[in-house]
Amino acid sequence: MYNLFLDGVQFPVAPSRITTRINNKNETLILMNEGEVNVLKKPGLTDIEFEVLLPNVKYPFAVYPSGFQPATHYLEKLEQLKVNQAPFSFIVNRLMPNGNLLFDTNMKVSLEEYEIQEDVEENGFDIVISVKLKQYRAYGNKKLVIKNETTTTKQATVETPRDTTNTVTAKTHKVVKGDTLWAICKKYYGTVSRSMTNELAKKNGIKNPDLIFPGQVIKLE
């Protein structure tokens, strides 16, 4: 015995079959040295499909907990679930003949689509609907709040990258009046530090990195 509820509304007749498809998102890849492997990922959303009878006359095999309602009552409810763009509860209770509960399904779902089937030859009064549901998982976006500080003013400076397209490449440099090892490093290497001037002085046998003379040839490589 089944009891079917959509958004708290119990349907009078239980579906003859409920198909629950638990989807997966695993991916099969072929690696050069390992061959075929299966990359395990988080499971996908569950799909649920079923058909249910909506009687337009009162049958003894149907359940009417809130009194008999025609098929249009349930069709209007389905249409609301479709256009509301909101998830709802899907509950199925599976009972033994003695009333003991076997197990139940209770999940948040969305109504993907439903189809109305009418068989005028067999019974012109009742309607069969085919319903497709999809599991709903709640999600949310993080909100970033930027506070403006009015008491203090902050300035951002952008440092222009050094243009290396015109970097001078040479093997030696002849010292002229006003030259220093610091200026020579800056000119030929684009950047300068005390360790660089010391290294250049050592390479050229200069005892004092701060003392060079015009006419002196400095080896750069």
Protein Blocks (a to p, Z undefined) as FASTA:
>chain_A
ZZddeehiacfbdcfbdcdddddfbdcdddfklopaddddddddddddddddddfbdcfk
bccfkopadfklmmmmmmmmmmnopacddddddddfkopafbdcddddddfbdcddddfk
lomkbccdddddddddddddddddddddfkbccdddddddddfklcccdfbdcddehiaf
klmmmmmnopacfklmmmmmmmnopablkbccehiacdfZZ
